[in-house]
Amino acid sequence: MSKEDALQDIVALARHNQITAEEIARALSMPLSEQTKQQSSGVLSKLFSYIGGIFVFAGIGVFISMYWDDFGSAARVLVTLGTGFVTFVMGLVCLYDKRYEKAATPLFLIAALLQPTGIMVMLQEYSNGGDVRHGILFMAAYMLIQQGATFWAKGRAVLAFSAILFGMIFFAYLFDIWGFDEDLIGIVIGISLICIAYALQRSRYLAIAPFWYFVGAVVLLCAVFDAVKNTPLELAYLGVTAGIIFLSTYVRSRTLLLVGTLAMLLYIGYFTAKHFANTLGWPIALVVIGVALIGVSTLAVRLNNKYIKSNI
C-alpha cells in the first residue's frame, strides 16, 4: 500500500471514529514500549476470549449431540434456540460492562450459530410440512431483523457481519421463491455484496470488507460464467473479470484483485483446453498480448504522470 492510500485509510478511520488530530499526535508520541505493551495485552485478551467462546460452543455441541435422541421436541428447541437466545442476551449484557466487553463478540458468534439452528429445529418439530424454503426464509428474516436492529443500536462489527450474512440468505431464497433465474439471483446478490463491502471499507467496519468483497466477487463471477457458458456471449466473461480487476484498482482492494486475476487465469486455461489444446500458436499469442498490455499500461502511467497529474 502506498503512503497516499494509507493516509486516506487513516483519515477515513479518524472521521468515522471521531478521532481528533490531537489524539493521533498523542498516540504517535507514546513510547514504542508502551504501544507494544498495550497491543500485546489487547491481542491476549482477544485470544483468550475467542478460545473461551470455542470451548463454550464445543461444550454445548457435545452436550446436545450426546442426549439429542433422548430429548423431546420441546427440549430440542430449548437446548438450541433457547441456548442461542440466552447467549445473545449475555452478549448484550457484556457490552454494558467494560470488564466483559471482549467476551461479547464470541457470544454473538455462538448465538448467530445456535439461533438459526434452533429455529430450523423448531420448524421441523412442530410444522406440518411444506416448502423448506419458506422455513429458511422465516429463519433468515428473524435473524436479519434481530442482528440488524442490534447492530443499529450497538454498532458492533460482528453484528454487521451476521446481518449481511442473513440478509444475503433472505433475499436469495426470496428471489428463488418468486421464480427468478438462479444466474440472475447470483448476479444481483454478488453486485449487492460488492457495493456493501465498498461501504464497509469506507466506514469503521473496514476489517470485514475484504471477506464480503471475496464472497460478492465469487458469487458474481460464478453466476456470470453459468449464464454465458457455451453461448455466443461466453467471451464476455473475460470482460467481466477484467472489470473486477479494474474495480479493484479503483476501490483499492487486494481481495478483488486476487479474485479477478484468478478468475481470468482460470478462464484462459479453460478456454485454451477447450479450443486450442494442441495448438502451439495460442500460448505464444497469449504471451505477446500480455507483453503488449504491460507496455500499454506503462505508457499510460507515464502519460498520466506527465500530462494529467501535472495539470491538476
Sequence and secondary structure as in RCSB ss.txt:
>XXXX:A:sequence
MSKEDALQDIVALARHNQITAEEIARALSMPLSEQTKQQSSGVLSKLFSYIGGIFVFAGIGVFISMYWDDFGSAA
RVLVTLGTGFVTFVMGLVCLYDKRYEKAATPLFLIAALLQPTGIMVMLQEYSNGGDVRHGILFMAAYMLIQQGAT
FWAKGRAVLAFSAILFGMIFFAYLFDIWGFDEDLIGIVIGISLICIAYALQRSRYLAIAPFWYFVGAVVLLCAVF
DAVKNTPLELAYLGVTAGIIFLSTYVRSRTLLLVGTLAMLLYIGYFTAKHFANTLGWPIALVVIGVALIGVSTLA
VRLNNKYIKSNI
>XXXX:A:secstr
  HHHHHHHHHHHHHHTT  HHHHHHHHHS HHHHHHHHHHHHHHHHHHHHHHHHHHHHHHHHHHHHGGG  HHH
HHIIIIIHHHHHHHHHHHHTT GGGGGGHHHHHHHHHHHHHHHHHHHHHHH     HHHHHHHHHHHHHHHHHHH
HHHH  HHHHHHHHHHHHHHHHHHHHHTT  HHHHHHHHHHHHHHHHHHHHTSTTGGGHHHHHHHHHHHHHHHHH
HHHTTSTTTTHHHHHHHHHHHHHHHHT HHHHHHHHHHHHHHHHHHHHHH TT SHHHHHHHHHHHHHHHHHHHH
HHHIIIIIGGG 
